[in-house]
């Protein structure tokens, strides 16, 4: 008899499979699920299993350090590589109908609601050439910037600390696609004024050492010249202190902001809001490949302070983070 954590996880996988089937995020025998038991062992669905009708025999225990047993899903190499590269506890791979249809003809998601921008950001899309993932390393690279990845013509992959985290991302994406699709019925060439403002070309040819004082000061100068942030900063009373910190280093900078203008830059983290992250995550942020709001929601960045209070200034901060990538790093 299977007891304890393993029994609980098996029940979670069975319940999730039924939920995915009920939500029509999987059909027939599509999709696969897995969960981490410990450092070396995972539970994963078997090949050909119907997620809507899982039984205990459809869930296999696999040691990641050994050759997988017969009957494991053909997507095991992808699951295995994800667990070896990320501290994720669970993985969902399913085939949402609207998401598949949308990305069959579009490469990027047109996010029309603030909720989609906040929770999803830019969804990475990985090209697929075969029915089964044969290049899992491409998915690993994409997951560094998001906990949800679209496999073109092949569904999505989401990871998280628990199944609800991964499922909510998939549901949010399916809803965002639905909104974009319905919006086109009302206006074929729908435009988003905020997106337009965010994509203005303010590129500089000069480059800086990432997180150096010169790098951060260049960002400050750019922000203080930006009319969009200036206008929204006054309208929304963007007044606060926000620090950014590089994990494992002494590098920390505090922005003292008054009505959208950075009036002072201090080298300390004594602020009500502190955003911290490892070097590789900050690099993706400064390259414009990762939105800090999304990274915080997905646990790739840590925030000291209440995210709800920061999100009231979502519009100007989104613009500020967009300006990060206009200052080139070496």
Phi and psi in degrees as GROMACS dihedral restraints (atoms count N, CA, C in turn):
[ dihedral_restraints ]
;  ai    aj    ak    al  type     phi  dphi    fc
    3     4     5     6     1   -88.9    20    10
    4     5     6     7     1   126.4    20    10
    6     7     8     9     1  -125.4    20    10
    7     8     9    10     1   177.0    20    10
    9    10    11    12     1    65.9    20    10
   10    11    12    13     1  -142.1    20    10
   12    13    14    15     1   -59.4    20    10
   13    14    15    16     1   -42.2    20    10
   15    16    17    18     1   -63.5    20    10
   16    17    18    19     1   -43.4    20    10
   18    19    20    21     1   -62.7    20    10
   19    20    21    22     1   -41.5    20    10
   21    22    23    24     1   -63.5    20    10
   22    23    24    25     1   -43.4    20    10
   24    25    26    27     1   -66.3    20    10
   25    26    27    28     1   -37.9    20    10
   27    28    29    30     1   -61.1    20    10
   28    29    30    31     1   -42.9    20    10
   30    31    32    33     1   -64.3    20    10
   31    32    33    34     1   -38.9    20    10
   33    34    35    36     1   -61.8    20    10
   34    35    36    37     1   -42.6    20    10
   36    37    38    39     1   -63.7    20    10
   37    38    39    40     1   -43.3    20    10
   39    40    41    42     1   -63.3    20    10
   40    41    42    43     1   -44.3    20    10
   42    43    44    45     1   -66.2    20    10
   43    44    45    46     1   -40.7    20    10
   45    46    47    48     1   -65.1    20    10
   46    47    48    49     1   -40.8    20    10
   48    49    50    51     1   -57.4    20    10
   49    50    51    52     1   -43.5    20    10
   51    52    53    54     1   -63.6    20    10
   52    53    54    55     1   -40.5    20    10
   54    55    56    57     1   -65.8    20    10
   55    56    57    58     1   -43.4    20    10
   57    58    59    60     1   -59.9    20    10
   58    59    60    61     1   -40.2    20    10
   60    61    62    63     1   -67.8    20    10
   61    62    63    64     1   -42.0    20    10
   63    64    65    66     1   -62.9    20    10
   64    65    66    67     1   -38.8    20    10
   66    67    68    69     1   -78.7    20    10
   67    68    69    70     1    -2.5    20    10
   69    70    71    72     1    61.0    20    10
   70    71    72    73     1    34.5    20    10
   72    73    74    75     1   -89.7    20    10
   73    74    75    76     1   -12.2    20    10
   75    76    77    78     1  -140.1    20    10
   76    77    78    79     1   155.2    20    10
   78    79    80    81     1  -137.4    20    10
   79    80    81    82     1   159.5    20    10
   81    82    83    84     1    48.6    20    10
   82    83    84    85     1  -121.6    20    10
   84    85    86    87     1  -111.3    20    10
   85    86    87    88     1    28.0    20    10
   87    88    89    90     1   -86.1    20    10
   88    89    90    91     1   159.8    20    10
   90    91    92    93     1    83.6    20    10
   91    92    93    94     1   163.3    20    10
   93    94    95    96     1  -156.5    20    10
   94    95    96    97     1   154.3    20    10
   96    97    98    99     1  -131.9    20    10
   97    98    99   100     1   152.1    20    10
   99   100   101   102     1  -152.5    20    10
  100   101   102   103     1   160.1    20    10
  102   103   104   105     1  -147.4    20    10
  103   104   105   106     1   143.7    20    10
  105   106   107   108     1   -83.1    20    10
  106   107   108   109     1   127.2    20    10
  108   109   110   111     1   -86.6    20    10
  109   110   111   112     1   -47.8    20    10
  111   112   113   114     1  -155.6    20    10
  112   113   114   115     1  -166.0    20    10
  114   115   116   117     1   -57.3    20    10
  115   116   117   118     1   -37.2    20    10
  117   118   119   120     1  -107.9    20    10
  118   119   120   121     1   -18.2    20    10
  120   121   122   123     1  -115.5    20    10
  121   122   123   124     1   141.5    20    10
  123   124   125   126     1  -131.6    20    10
  124   125   126   127     1   162.1    20    10
  126   127   128   129     1  -106.9    20    10
  127   128   129   130     1   136.2    20    10
  129   130   131   132     1  -147.8    20    10
  130   131   132   133     1   147.2    20    10
  132   133   134   135     1   -72.5    20    10
  133   134   135   136     1   151.8    20    10
  135   136   137   138     1   -81.9    20    10
  136   137   138   139     1   161.0    20    10
  138   139   140   141     1   -63.8    20    10
  139   140   141   142     1   138.8    20    10
  141   142   143   144     1    77.5    20    10
  142   143   144   145     1     2.4    20    10
  144   145   146   147     1   -73.4    20    10
  145   146   147   148     1   143.6    20    10
  147   148   149   150     1   -92.5    20    10
  148   149   150   151     1   115.2    20    10
  150   151   152   153     1   -62.4    20    10
  151   152   153   154     1   -25.8    20    10
  153   154   155   156     1   -76.5    20    10
  154   155   156   157     1   -12.0    20    10
  156   157   158   159     1  -137.5    20    10
  157   158   159   160     1    44.3    20    10
  159   160   161   162     1   -69.7    20    10
  160   161   162   163     1   145.4    20    10
  162   163   164   165     1  -124.0    20    10
  163   164   165   166     1   173.7    20    10
  165   166   167   168     1   -59.1    20    10
  166   167   168   169     1   -32.2    20    10
  168   169   170   171     1   -71.5    20    10
  169   170   171   172     1   -17.6    20    10
  171   172   173   174     1   -83.4    20    10
  172   173   174   175     1    -2.9    20    10
  174   175   176   177     1  -116.2    20    10
  175   176   177   178     1   118.9    20    10
  177   178   179   180     1  -107.0    20    10
  178   179   180   181     1   143.5    20    10
  180   181   182   183     1   -93.9    20    10
  181   182   183   184     1   125.6    20    10
  183   184   185   186     1  -129.7    20    10
  184   185   186   187     1   134.1    20    10
  186   187   188   189     1   -87.9    20    10
  187   188   189   190     1   118.9    20    10
  189   190   191   192     1   -67.1    20    10
  190   191   192   193     1   -16.6    20    10
  192   193   194   195     1   -90.5    20    10
  193   194   195   196     1    -1.9    20    10
  195   196   197   198     1  -124.0    20    10
  196   197   198   199     1   170.9    20    10
  198   199   200   201     1   -66.8    20    10
  199   200   201   202     1   130.8    20    10
  201   202   203   204     1   -64.3    20    10
  202   203   204   205     1   149.2    20    10
  204   205   206   207     1   -74.1    20    10
  205   206   207   208     1   162.7    20    10
  207   208   209   210     1   -61.2    20    10
  208   209   210   211     1   146.8    20    10
  210   211   212   213     1    93.8    20    10
  211   212   213   214     1    -8.4    20    10
  213   214   215   216     1   -71.4    20    10
  214   215   216   217     1   151.3    20    10
  216   217   218   219     1   -53.5    20    10
  217   218   219   220     1   147.8    20    10
  219   220   221   222     1   -66.2    20    10
  220   221   222   223     1   -15.2    20    10
  222   223   224   225     1   -89.6    20    10
  223   224   225   226     1    11.2    20    10
  225   226   227   228     1   -56.3    20    10
  226   227   228   229     1   -43.0    20    10
  228   229   230   231     1   -55.5    20    10
  229   230   231   232     1   -36.7    20    10
  231   232   233   234     1   -66.7    20    10
  232   233   234   235     1   -49.0    20    10
  234   235   236   237     1   -58.6    20    10
  235   236   237   238     1   -46.4    20    10
  237   238   239   240     1   -59.4    20    10
  238   239   240   241     1   -45.9    20    10
  240   241   242   243     1   -68.1    20    10
  241   242   243   244     1   -34.6    20    10
  243   244   245   246     1   -63.6    20    10
  244   245   246   247     1   -46.5    20    10
  246   247   248   249     1   -64.6    20    10
  247   248   249   250     1   -30.0    20    10
  249   250   251   252     1   -77.6    20    10
  250   251   252   253     1   -17.7    20    10
  252   253   254   255     1  -109.6    20    10
  253   254   255   256     1   -16.0    20    10
  255   256   257   258     1  -134.8    20    10
  256   257   258   259     1   154.3    20    10
  258   259   260   261     1   -82.1    20    10
  259   260   261   262     1    19.7    20    10
  261   262   263   264     1   -57.7    20    10
  262   263   264   265     1   146.5    20    10
  264   265   266   267     1  -100.4    20    10
  265   266   267   268     1   -23.4    20    10
  267   268   269   270     1  -143.9    20    10
  268   269   270   271     1   156.3    20    10
  270   271   272   273     1  -138.3    20    10
  271   272   273   274     1   133.9    20    10
  273   274   275   276     1  -119.2    20    10
  274   275   276   277     1   128.3    20    10
  276   277   278   279     1  -123.0    20    10
  277   278   279   280     1   114.9    20    10
  279   280   281   282     1  -142.0    20    10
  280   281   282   283     1  -179.0    20    10
  282   283   284   285     1  -128.6    20    10
  283   284   285   286     1    72.6    20    10
  285   286   287   288     1   -61.3    20    10
  286   287   288   289     1   129.5    20    10
  288   289   290   291     1   -60.3    20    10
  289   290   291   292     1   -53.3    20    10
  291   292   293   294     1   -67.2    20    10
  292   293   294   295     1   -38.0    20    10
  294   295   296   297     1   -63.2    20    10
  295   296   297   298     1   -44.9    20    10
  297   298   299   300     1   -60.3    20    10
  298   299   300   301     1   -43.8    20    10
  300   301   302   303     1   -65.4    20    10
  301   302   303   304     1   -43.0    20    10
  303   304   305   306     1   -63.0    20    10
  304   305   306   307     1   -49.6    20    10
  306   307   308   309     1   -80.1    20    10
  307   308   309   310     1    -5.9    20    10
  309   310   311   312     1   -69.4    20    10
  310   311   312   313     1   -24.1    20    10
  312   313   314   315     1  -120.6    20    10
  313   314   315   316     1    -8.9    20    10
  315   316   317   318     1  -128.7    20    10
  316   317   318   319     1   146.1    20    10
  318   319   320   321     1   -95.7    20    10
  319   320   321   322     1   -23.4    20    10
  321   322   323   324     1  -129.7    20    10
  322   323   324   325     1   153.1    20    10
  324   325   326   327     1   -87.0    20    10
  325   326   327   328     1   129.6    20    10
  327   328   329   330     1   -88.9    20    10
  328   329   330   331     1    99.1    20    10
  330   331   332   333     1   -85.7    20    10
  331   332   333   334     1   119.8    20    10
  333   334   335   336     1  -108.9    20    10
  334   335   336   337     1    -5.0    20    10
  336   337   338   339     1  -120.6    20    10
  337   338   339   340     1   153.6    20    10
  339   340   341   342     1   -65.7    20    10
  340   341   342   343     1   -31.5    20    10
  342   343   344   345     1   -61.9    20    10
  343   344   345   346     1   -41.1    20    10
  345   346   347   348     1   -66.0    20    10
  346   347   348   349     1   -42.0    20    10
  348   349   350   351     1   -64.4    20    10
  349   350   351   352     1   -40.8    20    10
  351   352   353   354     1   -70.4    20    10
  352   353   354   355     1   -45.5    20    10
  354   355   356   357     1   -90.4    20    10
  355   356   357   358     1   -26.6    20    10
  357   358   359   360     1  -109.0    20    10
  358   359   360   361     1   -43.9    20    10
  360   361   362   363     1    64.8    20    10
  361   362   363   364     1  -146.8    20    10
  363   364   365   366     1   -86.0    20    10
  364   365   366   367     1   114.6    20    10
  366   367   368   369     1   -83.0    20    10
  367   368   369   370     1   119.9    20    10
  369   370   371   372     1   -68.2    20    10
  370   371   372   373     1   142.5    20    10
  372   373   374   375     1  -121.2    20    10
  373   374   375   376     1   125.2    20    10
  375   376   377   378     1  -107.3    20    10
  376   377   378   379     1   127.1    20    10
  378   379   380   381     1   -68.3    20    10
  379   380   381   382     1   140.4    20    10
  381   382   383   384     1  -120.6    20    10
  382   383   384   385     1   135.4    20    10
  384   385   386   387     1  -113.5    20    10
  385   386   387   388     1    -9.0    20    10
  387   388   389   390     1  -137.8    20    10
  388   389   390   391     1   159.6    20    10
  390   391   392   393     1   -63.5    20    10
  391   392   393   394     1   -27.2    20    10
  393   394   395   396     1  -113.1    20    10
  394   395   396   397     1   144.7    20    10
  396   397   398   399     1   -64.3    20    10
  397   398   399   400     1   119.3    20    10
  399   400   401   402     1  -110.7    20    10
  400   401   402   403     1    -9.5    20    10
  402   403   404   405     1  -128.2    20    10
  403   404   405   406     1    68.7    20    10
  405   406   407   408     1   -62.6    20    10
  406   407   408   409     1   -20.9    20    10
  408   409   410   411     1   -62.7    20    10
  409   410   411   412     1   -28.1    20    10
  411   412   413   414     1   -68.8    20    10
  412   413   414   415     1   -34.9    20    10
  414   415   416   417     1   -70.2    20    10
  415   416   417   418     1   -38.5    20    10
  417   418   419   420     1   -59.3    20    10
  418   419   420   421     1   -45.3    20    10
  420   421   422   423     1   -62.1    20    10
  421   422   423   424     1   -40.6    20    10
  423   424   425   426     1   -69.0    20    10
  424   425   426   427     1   -36.7    20    10
  426   427   428   429     1   -69.7    20    10
  427   428   429   430     1   -11.8    20    10
  429   430   431   432     1   -69.6    20    10
  430   431   432   433     1   -22.0    20    10
  432   433   434   435     1  -107.2    20    10
  433   434   435   436     1    -6.9    20    10
  435   436   437   438     1  -163.5    20    10
  436   437   438   439     1   153.5    20    10
  438   439   440   441     1   -89.2    20    10
  439   440   441   442     1     4.8    20    10
  441   442   443   444     1  -136.4    20    10
  442   443   444   445     1   129.7    20    10
  444   445   446   447     1  -130.7    20    10
  445   446   447   448     1   137.6    20    10
  447   448   449   450     1   -92.0    20    10
  448   449   450   451     1   131.2    20    10
  450   451   452   453     1  -101.1    20    10
  451   452   453   454     1   111.3    20    10
  453   454   455   456     1   -56.9    20    10
  454   455   456   457     1   127.2    20    10
  456   457   458   459     1    65.0    20    10
  457   458   459   460     1    16.6    20    10
  459   460   461   462     1  -147.6    20    10
  460   461   462   463     1    16.3    20    10
  462   463   464   465     1    94.0    20    10
  463   464   465   466     1  -150.2    20    10
  465   466   467   468     1  -137.0    20    10
  466   467   468   469     1   160.3    20    10
  468   469   470   471     1  -129.0    20    10
  469   470   471   472     1   128.9    20    10
  471   472   473   474     1  -131.8    20    10
  472   473   474   475     1   143.2    20    10
  474   475   476   477     1  -125.8    20    10
  475   476   477   478     1   163.8    20    10
  477   478   479   480     1  -175.1    20    10
  478   479   480   481     1   179.7    20    10
  480   481   482   483     1   -74.6    20    10
  481   482   483   484     1   -32.5    20    10
  483   484   485   486     1  -144.4    20    10
  484   485   486   487     1   164.1    20    10
  486   487   488   489     1   -61.3    20    10
  487   488   489   490     1   -34.6    20    10
  489   490   491   492     1   -63.1    20    10
  490   491   492   493     1   -36.8    20    10
  492   493   494   495     1   -59.8    20    10
  493   494   495   496     1   -47.6    20    10
  495   496   497   498     1   -69.2    20    10
  496   497   498   499     1   -40.2    20    10
  498   499   500   501     1   -65.0    20    10
  499   500   501   502     1   -41.7    20    10
  501   502   503   504     1   -61.6    20    10
  502   503   504   505     1   -36.1    20    10
  504   505   506   507     1   -64.3    20    10
  505   506   507   508     1   -43.7    20    10
  507   508   509   510     1   -64.7    20    10
  508   509   510   511     1   -43.1    20    10
  510   511   512   513     1   -63.5    20    10
  511   512   513   514     1   -41.0    20    10
  513   514   515   516     1   -63.8    20    10
  514   515   516   517     1   -38.8    20    10
  516   517   518   519     1   -67.1    20    10
  517   518   519   520     1   -44.5    20    10
  519   520   521   522     1   -60.5    20    10
  520   521   522   523     1   -39.0    20    10
  522   523   524   525     1   -68.9    20    10
  523   524   525   526     1   -40.1    20    10
  525   526   527   528     1   -62.8    20    10
  526   527   528   529     1   -40.2    20    10
  528   529   530   531     1   -64.9    20    10
  529   530   531   532     1   -40.9    20    10
  531   532   533   534     1   -61.3    20    10
  532   533   534   535     1   -44.7    20    10
  534   535   536   537     1   -61.9    20    10
  535   536   537   538     1   -45.3    20    10
  537   538   539   540     1   -62.5    20    10
  538   539   540   541     1   -39.5    20    10
  540   541   542   543     1   -68.5    20    10
  541   542   543   544     1   -43.5    20    10
  543   544   545   546     1   -67.3    20    10
  544   545   546   547     1   -37.9    20    10
  546   547   548   549     1   -59.5    20    10
  547   548   549   550     1   -34.0    20    10
  549   550   551   552     1   -67.9    20    10
  550   551   552   553     1   -21.8    20    10
  552   553   554   555     1   -68.9    20    10
  553   554   555   556     1   -29.9    20    10
  555   556   557   558     1   -89.0    20    10
  556   557   558   559     1   -36.1    20    10
  558   559   560   561     1  -147.5    20    10
  559   560   561   562     1   108.4    20    10
  561   562   563   564     1   -59.9    20    10
  562   563   564   565     1   -46.5    20    10
  564   565   566   567     1  -103.2    20    10
  565   566   567   568     1    57.3    20    10
  567   568   569   570     1   -63.8    20    10
  568   569   570   571     1   136.8    20    10
  570   571   572   573     1  -118.0    20    10
  571   572   573   574     1   155.7    20    10
  573   574   575   576     1  -124.0    20    10
  574   575   576   577     1   108.9    20    10
  576   577   578   579     1   -58.9    20    10
  577   578   579   580     1   -35.1    20    10
  579   580   581   582     1   -65.3    20    10
  580   581   582   583     1   -46.4    20    10
  582   583   584   585     1   -58.0    20    10
  583   584   585   586     1   -40.1    20    10
  585   586   587   588     1   -61.5    20    10
  586   587   588   589     1   -42.9    20    10
  588   589   590   591     1   -65.6    20    10
  589   590   591   592     1   -35.9    20    10
  591   592   593   594     1   -70.8    20    10
  592   593   594   595     1   -20.4    20    10
  594   595   596   597     1  -100.9    20    10
  595   596   597   598     1    13.0    20    10
  597   598   599   600     1   -62.5    20    10
  598   599   600   601     1   144.4    20    10
  600   601   602   603     1   -88.1    20    10
  601   602   603   604     1   109.7    20    10
  603   604   605   606     1  -124.6    20    10
  604   605   606   607     1    30.0    20    10
  606   607   608   609     1   -67.3    20    10
  607   608   609   610     1   137.2    20    10
  609   610   611   612     1  -109.4    20    10
  610   611   612   613     1   146.8    20    10
  612   613   614   615     1   -80.7    20    10
  613   614   615   616     1   -20.2    20    10
  615   616   617   618     1   -76.8    20    10
  616   617   618   619     1   144.4    20    10
  618   619   620   621     1  -123.9    20    10
  619   620   621   622     1   156.9    20    10
  621   622   623   624     1  -134.5    20    10
  622   623   624   625     1   157.8    20    10
  624   625   626   627     1   -70.7    20    10
  625   626   627   628     1   126.0    20    10
  627   628   629   630     1   -57.2    20    10
  628   629   630   631     1   132.7    20    10
  630   631   632   633     1    69.5    20    10
  631   632   633   634     1    12.1    20    10
  633   634   635   636     1   -75.1    20    10
  634   635   636   637     1   162.2    20    10
  636   637   638   639     1   -61.2    20    10
  637   638   639   640     1   -37.8    20    10
  639   640   641   642     1   -65.0    20    10
  640   641   642   643     1   -38.2    20    10
  642   643   644   645     1   -62.9    20    10
  643   644   645   646     1   -50.2    20    10
  645   646   647   648     1   -67.6    20    10
  646   647   648   649     1   -37.4    20    10
  648   649   650   651     1   -65.7    20    10
  649   650   651   652     1   -35.7    20    10
  651   652   653   654     1   -63.1    20    10
  652   653   654   655     1   -37.3    20    10
  654   655   656   657     1   -65.7    20    10
  655   656   657   658     1   -44.3    20    10
  657   658   659   660     1   -57.5    20    10
  658   659   660   661     1   -46.0    20    10
  660   661   662   663     1   -61.4    20    10
  661   662   663   664     1   -40.7    20    10
  663   664   665   666     1   -67.8    20    10
  664   665   666   667     1   -42.5    20    10
  666   667   668   669     1   -61.7    20    10
  667   668   669   670     1   -43.8    20    10
  669   670   671   672     1   -70.9    20    10
  670   671   672   673     1   -15.4    20    10
  672   673   674   675     1   -92.9    20    10
  673   674   675   676     1   -10.2    20    10
  675   676   677   678     1   -79.2    20    10
  676   677   678   679     1   120.3    20    10
  678   679   680   681     1   -68.4    20    10
  679   680   681   682     1   -36.6    20    10
  681   682   683   684     1   -62.7    20    10
  682   683   684   685     1   -48.0    20    10
  684   685   686   687     1   -66.2    20    10
  685   686   687   688     1   -40.0    20    10
  687   688   689   690     1   -59.0    20    10
  688   689   690   691     1   -45.3    20    10
  690   691   692   693     1   -66.2    20    10
  691   692   693   694     1   -50.1    20    10
  693   694   695   696     1   -67.6    20    10
  694   695   696   697     1   -32.7    20    10
  696   697   698   699     1   -62.1    20    10
  697   698   699   700     1   -38.9    20    10
  699   700   701   702     1   -72.9    20    10
  700   701   702   703     1   -45.0    20    10
  702   703   704   705     1   -61.8    20    10
  703   704   705   706     1   -38.2    20    10
  705   706   707   708     1  -105.0    20    10
  706   707   708   709     1     6.9    20    10
  708   709   710   711     1    50.4    20    10
  709   710   711   712     1    57.4    20    10
  711   712   713   714     1   -74.8    20    10
  712   713   714   715     1    87.9    20    10
  714   715   716   717     1  -131.5    20    10
  715   716   717   718     1   113.8    20    10
  717   718   719   720     1  -171.3    20    10
  718   719   720   721     1   177.4    20    10
  720   721   722   723     1  -119.0    20    10
  721   722   723   724     1   127.7    20    10
  723   724   725   726     1  -133.5    20    10
  724   725   726   727     1   126.9    20    10
  726   727   728   729     1  -109.7    20    10
  727   728   729   730     1   145.5    20    10
  729   730   731   732     1  -119.0    20    10
  730   731   732   733     1   138.3    20    10
  732   733   734   735     1  -135.0    20    10
  733   734   735   736     1   140.2    20    10
  735   736   737   738     1   -96.5    20    10
  736   737   738   739     1   117.6    20    10
  738   739   740   741     1   -58.8    20    10
  739   740   741   742     1   139.9    20    10
  741   742   743   744     1    75.7    20    10
  742   743   744   745     1    10.5    20    10
  744   745   746   747     1  -140.9    20    10
  745   746   747   748     1   168.8    20    10
  747   748   749   750     1   -85.9    20    10
  748   749   750   751     1    -5.6    20    10
  750   751   752   753     1   -67.6    20    10
  751   752   753   754     1   117.1    20    10
  753   754   755   756     1  -151.9    20    10
  754   755   756   757     1   139.4    20    10
  756   757   758   759     1  -135.9    20    10
  757   758   759   760     1   133.9    20    10
  759   760   761   762     1  -110.6    20    10
  760   761   762   763     1   122.3    20    10
  762   763   764   765     1   -90.8    20    10
  763   764   765   766     1   121.3    20    10
  765   766   767   768     1   -98.8    20    10
  766   767   768   769     1   109.8    20    10
  768   769   770   771     1  -113.3    20    10
  769   770   771   772     1   133.2    20    10
  771   772   773   774     1  -129.4    20    10
  772   773   774   775     1   115.9    20    10
  774   775   776   777     1    48.9    20    10
  775   776   777   778     1    44.3    20    10
  777   778   779   780     1    88.6    20    10
  778   779   780   781     1    -5.8    20    10
  780   781   782   783     1  -106.7    20    10
  781   782   783   784     1   135.0    20    10
  783   784   785   786     1   -85.5    20    10
  784   785   786   787     1   103.2    20    10
  786   787   788   789     1   -87.2    20    10
  787   788   789   790     1   -15.9    20    10
  789   790   791   792     1  -158.5    20    10
  790   791   792   793     1   147.2    20    10
  792   793   794   795     1  -122.3    20    10
  793   794   795   796     1   114.2    20    10
  795   796   797   798     1  -109.7    20    10
  796   797   798   799     1   156.3    20    10
  798   799   800   801     1  -102.0    20    10
  799   800   801   802     1    58.1    20    10
  801   802   803   804     1  -151.6    20    10
  802   803   804   805     1   165.5    20    10
  804   805   806   807     1  -109.5    20    10
  805   806   807   808     1    19.2    20    10
  807   808   809   810     1   -78.8    20    10
  808   809   810   811     1    80.4    20    10
  810   811   812   813     1  -147.5    20    10
  811   812   813   814     1   153.2    20    10
  813   814   815   816     1   -66.9    20    10
  814   815   816   817     1   -20.5    20    10
  816   817   818   819     1  -127.7    20    10
  817   818   819   820     1   125.0    20    10
  819   820   821   822     1  -132.5    20    10
  820   821   822   823     1   121.9    20    10
  822   823   824   825     1  -104.7    20    10
  823   824   825   826     1   125.3    20    10
  825   826   827   828     1  -130.6    20    10
  826   827   828   829     1   152.5    20    10
  828   829   830   831     1  -167.1    20    10
  829   830   831   832     1   160.2    20    10
  831   832   833   834     1   -67.7    20    10
  832   833   834   835     1   167.4    20    10
  834   835   836   837     1   -59.3    20    10
  835   836   837   838     1   -42.5    20    10
  837   838   839   840     1   -66.6    20    10
  838   839   840   841     1   -31.6    20    10
  840   841   842   843     1   -72.3    20    10
  841   842   843   844     1   -44.8    20    10
  843   844   845   846     1   -60.1    20    10
  844   845   846   847     1   -36.8    20    10
  846   847   848   849     1   -60.9    20    10
  847   848   849   850     1   -42.1    20    10
  849   850   851   852     1   -66.7    20    10
  850   851   852   853     1   -34.6    20    10
  852   853   854   855     1   -64.4    20    10
  853   854   855   856     1   -47.9    20    10
  855   856   857   858     1   -70.8    20    10
  856   857   858   859     1   -21.1    20    10
  858   859   860   861     1   -87.7    20    10
  859   860   861   862     1    -3.5    20    10
  861   862   863   864     1    80.6    20    10
  862   863   864   865     1    16.5    20    10
  864   865   866   867     1   -95.9    20    10
  865   866   867   868     1    -5.4    20    10
  867   868   869   870     1  -147.0    20    10
  868   869   870   871     1   126.0    20    10
  870   871   872   873     1   -85.0    20    10
  871   872   873   874     1   125.7    20    10
  873   874   875   876     1   -58.7    20    10
  874   875   876   877     1   -35.4    20    10
  876   877   878   879     1   -62.3    20    10
  877   878   879   880     1   -47.4    20    10
  879   880   881   882     1   -65.1    20    10
  880   881   882   883     1   -41.8    20    10
  882   883   884   885     1   -62.1    20    10
  883   884   885   886     1   -36.6    20    10
  885   886   887   888     1   -69.2    20    10
  886   887   888   889     1   -43.7    20    10
  888   889   890   891     1   -61.3    20    10
  889   890   891   892     1   -33.7    20    10
  891   892   893   894     1   -95.8    20    10
  892   893   894   895     1     4.1    20    10
  894   895   896   897     1    82.1    20    10
  895   896   897   898     1     9.7    20    10
  897   898   899   900     1   -81.1    20    10
  898   899   900   901     1   -23.1    20    10
  900   901   902   903     1  -124.9    20    10
  901   902   903   904     1   153.0    20    10
  903   904   905   906     1  -107.7    20    10
  904   905   906   907     1   141.8    20    10
  906   907   908   909     1  -123.2    20    10
  907   908   909   910     1   126.7    20    10
  909   910   911   912     1   -96.1    20    10
  910   911   912   913     1   120.8    20    10
  912   913   914   915     1   121.0    20    10
  913   914   915   916     1   170.4    20    10
  915   916   917   918     1   -88.7    20    10
  916   917   918   919     1   119.3    20    10
  918   919   920   921     1   -61.8    20    10
  919   920   921   922     1   -33.7    20    10
  921   922   923   924     1   -59.6    20    10
  922   923   924   925     1   -37.0    20    10
  924   925   926   927     1   -70.8    20    10
  925   926   927   928     1   -38.8    20    10
  927   928   929   930     1   -67.0    20    10
  928   929   930   931     1   -35.7    20    10
  930   931   932   933     1   -68.0    20    10
  931   932   933   934     1   -15.8    20    10
  933   934   935   936     1   -64.3    20    10
  934   935   936   937     1   -22.6    20    10
  936   937   938   939     1  -105.5    20    10
  937   938   939   940     1    30.6    20    10
  939   940   941   942     1   -54.5    20    10
  940   941   942   943     1   -45.1    20    10
  942   943   944   945     1   -61.6    20    10
  943   944   945   946     1   -55.8    20    10
  945   946   947   948     1   -65.9    20    10
  946   947   948   949     1   -33.6    20    10
  948   949   950   951     1   -69.3    20    10
  949   950   951   952     1   -35.2    20    10
  951   952   953   954     1   -61.1    20    10
  952   953   954   955     1   -40.7    20    10
  954   955   956   957     1   -64.9    20    10
  955   956   957   958     1   -42.4    20    10
  957   958   959   960     1   -60.4    20    10
  958   959   960   961     1   -45.8    20    10
  960   961   962   963     1   -66.4    20    10
  961   962   963   964     1   -31.7    20    10
  963   964   965   966     1   -64.6    20    10
  964   965   966   967     1   -34.9    20    10
  966   967   968   969     1   -69.6    20    10
  967   968   969   970     1   -22.5    20    10
  969   970   971   972     1   -51.2    20    10
  970   971   972   973     1   -45.7    20    10
  972   973   974   975     1   -75.8    20    10
  973   974   975   976     1   -11.3    20    10
  975   976   977   978     1   -77.4    20    10
  976   977   978   979     1   -16.5    20    10
  978   979   980   981     1   -96.6    20    10
  979   980   981   982     1   107.6    20    10
  981   982   983   984     1   -70.4    20    10
  982   983   984   985     1   142.7    20    10
  984   985   986   987     1  -111.7    20    10
  985   986   987   988     1   152.9    20    10
